[in-house]
Amino acid sequence: MPVPIGTTARTGQTCPESGVWEVVTAPSTTAPIAKGNTMPPYNGGAVTWRLIQKA
C-alpha cells in the first residue's frame, strides 16, 4: 500500500516508499531512496527522514 507524502522514517528503518527524502532537522539534505533499502544516517548520526516526492 503506498504511503503519503510527509511520511517519516528513522535511520536504520526500511524505506517504505521510493522517492526523494529529506532530513527533518538542520542541517538538512535530500536523497533518493528506494523502497526496501535501509534509511541511511546523515552527518554521522541517526536522523528522521521525510518523504517529499514519490518516484
PDB file of N, CA, C and O in Angstrom, chain B, residues numbered from 101:
ATOM      1  N   MET B 101       0.851  -1.185   0.000  1.00  0.00           N
ATOM      2  CA  MET B 101       0.000   0.000   0.000  1.00  0.00           C
ATOM      3  C   MET B 101       0.899   1.251   0.000  1.00  0.00           C
ATOM      4  O   MET B 101       1.794   1.359   0.838  1.00  0.00           O
ATOM      5  N   PRO B 102       0.674   2.185  -0.916  1.00  0.00           N
ATOM      6  CA  PRO B 102       1.506   3.392  -0.980  1.00  0.00           C
ATOM      7  C   PRO B 102       1.370   4.245   0.273  1.00  0.00           C
ATOM      8  O   PRO B 102       0.319   4.281   0.913  1.00  0.00           O
ATOM      9  N   VAL B 103       2.450   4.923   0.604  1.00  0.00           N
ATOM     10  CA  VAL B 103       2.422   5.813   1.761  1.00  0.00           C
ATOM     11  C   VAL B 103       2.323   7.258   1.276  1.00  0.00           C
ATOM     12  O   VAL B 103       2.784   7.566   0.177  1.00  0.00           O
ATOM     13  N   PRO B 104       1.733   8.146   2.071  1.00  0.00           N
ATOM     14  CA  PRO B 104       1.543   9.530   1.633  1.00  0.00           C
ATOM     15  C   PRO B 104       2.817  10.377   1.754  1.00  0.00           C
ATOM     16  O   PRO B 104       3.720  10.063   2.529  1.00  0.00           O
ATOM     17  N   ILE B 105       2.863  11.449   0.974  1.00  0.00           N
ATOM     18  CA  ILE B 105       3.910  12.464   1.120  1.00  0.00           C
ATOM     19  C   ILE B 105       3.864  12.942   2.570  1.00  0.00           C
ATOM     20  O   ILE B 105       2.785  13.131   3.132  1.00  0.00           O
ATOM     21  N   GLY B 106       5.031  13.135   3.168  1.00  0.00           N
ATOM     22  CA  GLY B 106       5.095  13.564   4.559  1.00  0.00           C
ATOM     23  C   GLY B 106       5.364  12.427   5.532  1.00  0.00           C
ATOM     24  O   GLY B 106       5.619  12.664   6.712  1.00  0.00           O
ATOM     25  N   THR B 107       5.309  11.187   5.037  1.00  0.00           N
ATOM     26  CA  THR B 107       5.631  10.037   5.869  1.00  0.00           C
ATOM     27  C   THR B 107       7.071  10.160   6.352  1.00  0.00           C
ATOM     28  O   THR B 107       7.931  10.643   5.615  1.00  0.00           O
ATOM     29  N   THR B 108       7.342   9.730   7.577  1.00  0.00           N
ATOM     30  CA  THR B 108       8.697   9.798   8.110  1.00  0.00           C
ATOM     31  C   THR B 108       9.230   8.398   8.404  1.00  0.00           C
ATOM     32  O   THR B 108       8.473   7.455   8.635  1.00  0.00           O
ATOM     33  N   ALA B 109      10.557   8.297   8.386  1.00  0.00           N
ATOM     34  CA  ALA B 109      11.246   7.058   8.736  1.00  0.00           C
ATOM     35  C   ALA B 109      12.590   7.427   9.353  1.00  0.00           C
ATOM     36  O   ALA B 109      13.212   8.415   8.964  1.00  0.00           O
ATOM     37  N   ARG B 110      13.027   6.629  10.313  1.00  0.00           N
ATOM     38  CA  ARG B 110      14.294   6.896  11.013  1.00  0.00           C
ATOM     39  C   ARG B 110      15.439   6.113  10.381  1.00  0.00           C
ATOM     40  O   ARG B 110      15.228   5.087   9.736  1.00  0.00           O
ATOM     41  N   THR B 111      16.640   6.611  10.577  1.00  0.00           N
ATOM     42  CA  THR B 111      17.845   5.884  10.169  1.00  0.00           C
ATOM     43  C   THR B 111      17.771   4.456  10.698  1.00  0.00           C
ATOM     44  O   THR B 111      17.455   4.229  11.866  1.00  0.00           O
ATOM     45  N   GLY B 112      18.065   3.499   9.822  1.00  0.00           N
ATOM     46  CA  GLY B 112      18.051   2.090  10.209  1.00  0.00           C
ATOM     47  C   GLY B 112      16.761   1.371   9.889  1.00  0.00           C
ATOM     48  O   GLY B 112      16.734   0.142   9.827  1.00  0.00           O
ATOM     49  N   GLN B 113      15.678   2.130   9.683  1.00  0.00           N
ATOM     50  CA  GLN B 113      14.408   1.502   9.314  1.00  0.00           C
ATOM     51  C   GLN B 113      14.412   1.183   7.810  1.00  0.00           C
ATOM     52  O   GLN B 113      15.234   1.704   7.057  1.00  0.00           O
ATOM     53  N   THR B 114      13.490   0.331   7.395  1.00  0.00           N
ATOM     54  CA  THR B 114      13.329   0.009   5.986  1.00  0.00           C
ATOM     55  C   THR B 114      12.521   1.107   5.309  1.00  0.00           C
ATOM     56  O   THR B 114      11.477   1.520   5.814  1.00  0.00           O
ATOM     57  N   CYS B 115      13.007   1.577   4.164  1.00  0.00           N
ATOM     58  CA  CYS B 115      12.305   2.628   3.422  1.00  0.00           C
ATOM     59  C   CYS B 115      10.943   2.115   2.951  1.00  0.00           C
ATOM     60  O   CYS B 115      10.876   1.095   2.267  1.00  0.00           O
ATOM     61  N   PRO B 116       9.854   2.810   3.308  1.00  0.00           N
ATOM     62  CA  PRO B 116       8.521   2.333   2.962  1.00  0.00           C
ATOM     63  C   PRO B 116       8.047   2.724   1.558  1.00  0.00           C
ATOM     64  O   PRO B 116       7.054   2.178   1.077  1.00  0.00           O
ATOM     65  N   GLU B 117       8.738   3.658   0.892  1.00  0.00           N
ATOM     66  CA  GLU B 117       8.293   4.149  -0.421  1.00  0.00           C
ATOM     67  C   GLU B 117       9.477   4.759  -1.167  1.00  0.00           C
ATOM     68  O   GLU B 117      10.243   5.532  -0.592  1.00  0.00           O
ATOM     69  N   SER B 118       9.627   4.416  -2.439  1.00  0.00           N
ATOM     70  CA  SER B 118      10.686   5.009  -3.257  1.00  0.00           C
ATOM     71  C   SER B 118      10.372   6.470  -3.533  1.00  0.00           C
ATOM     72  O   SER B 118       9.231   6.833  -3.818  1.00  0.00           O
ATOM     73  N   GLY B 119      11.405   7.302  -3.443  1.00  0.00           N
ATOM     74  CA  GLY B 119      11.210   8.713  -3.737  1.00  0.00           C
ATOM     75  C   GLY B 119      12.343   9.553  -3.200  1.00  0.00           C
ATOM     76  O   GLY B 119      13.413   9.046  -2.861  1.00  0.00           O
ATOM     77  N   VAL B 120      12.089  10.852  -3.128  1.00  0.00           N
ATOM     78  CA  VAL B 120      13.061  11.791  -2.591  1.00  0.00           C
ATOM     79  C   VAL B 120      12.700  12.038  -1.130  1.00  0.00           C
ATOM     80  O   VAL B 120      11.567  12.391  -0.802  1.00  0.00           O
ATOM     81  N   TRP B 121      13.676  11.847  -0.275  1.00  0.00           N
ATOM     82  CA  TRP B 121      13.505  12.011   1.165  1.00  0.00           C
ATOM     83  C   TRP B 121      14.380  13.148   1.639  1.00  0.00           C
ATOM     84  O   TRP B 121      15.462  13.366   1.095  1.00  0.00           O
ATOM     85  N   GLU B 122      13.922  13.890   2.662  1.00  0.00           N
ATOM     86  CA  GLU B 122      14.743  14.959   3.231  1.00  0.00           C
ATOM     87  C   GLU B 122      14.887  14.756   4.729  1.00  0.00           C
ATOM     88  O   GLU B 122      14.007  14.211   5.394  1.00  0.00           O
ATOM     89  N   VAL B 123      16.032  15.213   5.241  1.00  0.00           N
ATOM     90  CA  VAL B 123      16.272  15.169   6.681  1.00  0.00           C
ATOM     91  C   VAL B 123      15.412  16.249   7.333  1.00  0.00           C
ATOM     92  O   VAL B 123      15.389  17.390   6.872  1.00  0.00           O
ATOM     93  N   VAL B 124      14.705  15.889   8.405  1.00  0.00           N
ATOM     94  CA  VAL B 124      13.770  16.791   9.063  1.00  0.00           C
ATOM     95  C   VAL B 124      14.496  17.924   9.791  1.00  0.00           C
ATOM     96  O   VAL B 124      14.008  19.054   9.807  1.00  0.00           O
ATOM     97  N   THR B 125      15.646  17.642  10.389  1.00  0.00           N
ATOM     98  CA  THR B 125      16.353  18.650  11.185  1.00  0.00           C
ATOM     99  C   THR B 125      17.455  19.333  10.388  1.00  0.00           C
ATOM    100  O   THR B 125      17.861  18.842   9.335  1.00  0.00           O
ATOM    101  N   ALA B 126      17.934  20.457  10.887  1.00  0.00           N
ATOM    102  CA  ALA B 126      19.033  21.178  10.249  1.00  0.00           C
ATOM    103  C   ALA B 126      20.355  20.655  10.790  1.00  0.00           C
ATOM    104  O   ALA B 126      20.414  20.305  11.969  1.00  0.00           O
ATOM    105  N   PRO B 127      21.414  20.582  10.001  1.00  0.00           N
ATOM    106  CA  PRO B 127      21.415  20.866   8.575  1.00  0.00           C
ATOM    107  C   PRO B 127      20.676  19.770   7.818  1.00  0.00           C
ATOM    108  O   PRO B 127      20.754  18.595   8.175  1.00  0.00           O
ATOM    109  N   SER B 128      19.963  20.163   6.778  1.00  0.00           N
ATOM    110  CA  SER B 128      19.139  19.228   6.034  1.00  0.00           C
ATOM    111  C   SER B 128      19.784  18.861   4.706  1.00  0.00           C
ATOM    112  O   SER B 128      20.678  19.554   4.221  1.00  0.00           O
ATOM    113  N   THR B 129      19.324  17.779   4.135  1.00  0.00           N
ATOM    114  CA  THR B 129      19.731  17.359   2.807  1.00  0.00           C
ATOM    115  C   THR B 129      18.600  16.522   2.233  1.00  0.00           C
ATOM    116  O   THR B 129      17.681  16.131   2.953  1.00  0.00           O
ATOM    117  N   THR B 130      18.668  16.252   0.951  1.00  0.00           N
ATOM    118  CA  THR B 130      17.711  15.348   0.322  1.00  0.00           C
ATOM    119  C   THR B 130      18.478  14.195  -0.312  1.00  0.00           C
ATOM    120  O   THR B 130      19.657  14.320  -0.642  1.00  0.00           O
ATOM    121  N   ALA B 131      17.786  13.072  -0.476  1.00  0.00           N
ATOM    122  CA  ALA B 131      18.403  11.904  -1.098  1.00  0.00           C
ATOM    123  C   ALA B 131      17.326  11.035  -1.730  1.00  0.00           C
ATOM    124  O   ALA B 131      16.245  10.868  -1.164  1.00  0.00           O
ATOM    125  N   PRO B 132      17.621  10.476  -2.912  1.00  0.00           N
ATOM    126  CA  PRO B 132      16.703   9.488  -3.477  1.00  0.00           C
ATOM    127  C   PRO B 132      16.937   8.155  -2.776  1.00  0.00           C
ATOM    128  O   PRO B 132      18.066   7.669  -2.714  1.00  0.00           O
ATOM    129  N   ILE B 133      15.878   7.574  -2.256  1.00  0.00           N
ATOM    130  CA  ILE B 133      15.997   6.300  -1.530  1.00  0.00           C
ATOM    131  C   ILE B 133      14.911   5.365  -2.062  1.00  0.00           C
ATOM    132  O   ILE B 133      13.746   5.747  -2.180  1.00  0.00           O
ATOM    133  N   ALA B 134      15.314   4.142  -2.377  1.00  0.00           N
ATOM    134  CA  ALA B 134      14.381   3.167  -2.946  1.00  0.00           C
ATOM    135  C   ALA B 134      13.683   2.360  -1.853  1.00  0.00           C
ATOM    136  O   ALA B 134      14.260   2.063  -0.807  1.00  0.00           O
ATOM    137  N   LYS B 135      12.436   2.019  -2.124  1.00  0.00           N
ATOM    138  CA  LYS B 135      11.651   1.184  -1.209  1.00  0.00           C
ATOM    139  C   LYS B 135      12.418  -0.096  -0.914  1.00  0.00           C
ATOM    140  O   LYS B 135      12.952  -0.731  -1.824  1.00  0.00           O
ATOM    141  N   GLY B 136      12.472  -0.471   0.357  1.00  0.00           N
ATOM    142  CA  GLY B 136      13.155  -1.687   0.774  1.00  0.00           C
ATOM    143  C   GLY B 136      14.584  -1.465   1.233  1.00  0.00           C
ATOM    144  O   GLY B 136      15.149  -2.308   1.930  1.00  0.00           O
ATOM    145  N   ASN B 137      15.183  -0.326   0.846  1.00  0.00           N
ATOM    146  CA  ASN B 137      16.529  -0.008   1.311  1.00  0.00           C
ATOM    147  C   ASN B 137      16.487   0.453   2.765  1.00  0.00           C
ATOM    148  O   ASN B 137      15.434   0.840   3.272  1.00  0.00           O
ATOM    149  N   THR B 138      17.625   0.409   3.422  1.00  0.00           N
ATOM    150  CA  THR B 138      17.733   0.894   4.797  1.00  0.00           C
ATOM    151  C   THR B 138      17.913   2.406   4.778  1.00  0.00           C
ATOM    152  O   THR B 138      18.742   2.928   4.033  1.00  0.00           O
ATOM    153  N   MET B 139      17.139   3.105   5.596  1.00  0.00           N
ATOM    154  CA  MET B 139      17.280   4.561   5.687  1.00  0.00           C
ATOM    155  C   MET B 139      18.656   4.881   6.240  1.00  0.00           C
ATOM    156  O   MET B 139      19.046   4.353   7.282  1.00  0.00           O
ATOM    157  N   PRO B 140      19.405   5.752   5.543  1.00  0.00           N
ATOM    158  CA  PRO B 140      20.797   5.995   5.936  1.00  0.00           C
ATOM    159  C   PRO B 140      20.947   7.012   7.059  1.00  0.00           C
ATOM    160  O   PRO B 140      20.027   7.770   7.362  1.00  0.00           O
ATOM    161  N   PRO B 141      22.142   7.008   7.676  1.00  0.00           N
ATOM    162  CA  PRO B 141      22.473   8.085   8.612  1.00  0.00           C
ATOM    163  C   PRO B 141      22.821   9.337   7.813  1.00  0.00           C
ATOM    164  O   PRO B 141      23.026   9.273   6.601  1.00  0.00           O
ATOM    165  N   TYR B 142      22.884  10.451   8.487  1.00  0.00           N
ATOM    166  CA  TYR B 142      23.310  11.694   7.843  1.00  0.00           C
ATOM    167  C   TYR B 142      24.185  12.481   8.807  1.00  0.00           C
ATOM    168  O   TYR B 142      23.882  12.589   9.995  1.00  0.00           O
ATOM    169  N   ASN B 143      25.261  13.021   8.286  1.00  0.00           N
ATOM    170  CA  ASN B 143      26.161  13.855   9.087  1.00  0.00           C
ATOM    171  C   ASN B 143      26.671  13.098  10.319  1.00  0.00           C
ATOM    172  O   ASN B 143      26.889  13.676  11.384  1.00  0.00           O
ATOM    173  N   GLY B 144      26.855  11.769  10.134  1.00  0.00           N
ATOM    174  CA  GLY B 144      27.437  10.962  11.202  1.00  0.00           C
ATOM    175  C   GLY B 144      26.476  10.465  12.262  1.00  0.00           C
ATOM    176  O   GLY B 144      26.912   9.897  13.263  1.00  0.00           O
ATOM    177  N   GLY B 145      25.175  10.664  12.071  1.00  0.00           N
ATOM    178  CA  GLY B 145      24.242  10.236  13.108  1.00  0.00           C
ATOM    179  C   GLY B 145      22.893   9.801  12.576  1.00  0.00           C
ATOM    180  O   GLY B 145      22.593   9.942  11.390  1.00  0.00           O
ATOM    181  N   ALA B 146      22.092   9.273  13.473  1.00  0.00           N
ATOM    182  CA  ALA B 146      20.729   8.852  13.141  1.00  0.00           C
ATOM    183  C   ALA B 146      19.835  10.089  13.012  1.00  0.00           C
ATOM    184  O   ALA B 146      19.910  11.015  13.818  1.00  0.00           O
ATOM    185  N   VAL B 147      18.996  10.080  11.989  1.00  0.00           N
ATOM    186  CA  VAL B 147      18.091  11.207  11.723  1.00  0.00           C
ATOM    187  C   VAL B 147      16.706  10.691  11.346  1.00  0.00           C
ATOM    188  O   VAL B 147      16.510   9.500  11.105  1.00  0.00           O
ATOM    189  N   THR B 148      15.762  11.608  11.304  1.00  0.00           N
ATOM    190  CA  THR B 148      14.435  11.305  10.780  1.00  0.00           C
ATOM    191  C   THR B 148      14.363  11.853   9.354  1.00  0.00           C
ATOM    192  O   THR B 148      14.690  13.012   9.100  1.00  0.00           O
ATOM    193  N   TRP B 149      13.932  11.003   8.439  1.00  0.00           N
ATOM    194  CA  TRP B 149      13.748  11.379   7.042  1.00  0.00           C
ATOM    195  C   TRP B 149      12.261  11.562   6.768  1.00  0.00           C
ATOM    196  O   TRP B 149      11.431  10.862   7.347  1.00  0.00           O
ATOM    197  N   ARG B 150      11.916  12.519   5.867  1.00  0.00           N
ATOM    198  CA  ARG B 150      10.515  12.754   5.481  1.00  0.00           C
ATOM    199  C   ARG B 150      10.401  12.643   3.965  1.00  0.00           C
ATOM    200  O   ARG B 150      11.203  13.218   3.230  1.00  0.00           O
ATOM    201  N   LEU B 151       9.403  11.903   3.507  1.00  0.00           N
ATOM    202  CA  LEU B 151       9.157  11.750   2.072  1.00  0.00           C
ATOM    203  C   LEU B 151       8.597  13.049   1.506  1.00  0.00           C
ATOM    204  O   LEU B 151       7.564  13.535   1.966  1.00  0.00           O
ATOM    205  N   ILE B 152       9.284  13.618   0.499  1.00  0.00           N
ATOM    206  CA  ILE B 152       8.823  14.878  -0.090  1.00  0.00           C
ATOM    207  C   ILE B 152       8.388  14.730  -1.550  1.00  0.00           C
ATOM    208  O   ILE B 152       7.703  15.598  -2.091  1.00  0.00           O
ATOM    209  N   GLN B 153       8.795  13.614  -2.187  1.00  0.00           N
ATOM    210  CA  GLN B 153       8.401  13.385  -3.591  1.00  0.00           C
ATOM    211  C   GLN B 153       8.465  11.894  -3.877  1.00  0.00           C
ATOM    212  O   GLN B 153       9.463  11.243  -3.565  1.00  0.00           O
ATOM    213  N   LYS B 154       7.422  11.355  -4.460  1.00  0.00           N
ATOM    214  CA  LYS B 154       7.429   9.930  -4.827  1.00  0.00           C
ATOM    215  C   LYS B 154       8.165   9.741  -6.140  1.00  0.00           C
ATOM    216  O   LYS B 154       8.206  10.636  -6.984  1.00  0.00           O
ATOM    217  N   ALA B 155       8.747   8.555  -6.297  1.00  0.00           N
ATOM    218  CA  ALA B 155       9.496   8.230  -7.518  1.00  0.00           C
ATOM    219  C   ALA B 155       8.542   7.952  -8.670  1.00  0.00           C
ATOM    220  O   ALA B 155       8.984   7.660  -9.781  1.00  0.00           O
TER     221      ALA B 155
END
